[in-house]
Amino acid sequence: MTQEIEQFEQVGDYVEDDALAQIVDQMWQSYFGHVEPLLPAFDPQEVPAPLLCASVGISGARPGLVTVLVQKAATKALAAALLQEDEADLGDDDVYDALGEVANIIGGNIKALVPDAGALGLPAIAEAPPLPRSNSRCAARLDANWQGNWITFIVWLSGSGA
């Protein structure tokens, strides 16, 4: 299901908020254009619990982690929109697969911006955000609202090669 989304300008050796916002916007238009738009927030927002977090790792000289945090109340609707299925027909596995695919799409496009990036890992789903490496920093973040629920996209990159 992953499609190539045009690569965005790389600035130095890190990903900026604007690049992440463009990637998310294009992903949203491609896969969720038939539903309510994603509304970016002006200030960081905490995704209230309960939540689900999909994450995908990037290996290489600058390892990283791409995370997508979603209020649990919105996860089934998000999966139904992505899969274009009725919410009532979806189980937990469908929700996890859909959230993993969103993280994978974003992660693949972020990987294209990271110099000397290695492989993209498999998506993982958890009920809490993963802990980034101790030498990682938040390189980019986008907080947005969809149907009254918060969704946060975060890119963590290591400060140096691992």
QUIKARA-V388627 format. One line per field, one symbol per residue. burial: # if it has 16 or more other C-alpha atoms within 10 Angstrom, else .. A space follows every 10 residues. Layout:
BEGIN
burial = ???
END
This chain:
BEGIN
burial = ....#..#.. ...####.## #.######.. ##.....#.# ......#... ########## ########## ##.####### ###...#... ...####### ########## ####..##.# ..###..... .#...#.### ######..## #########. ..
END
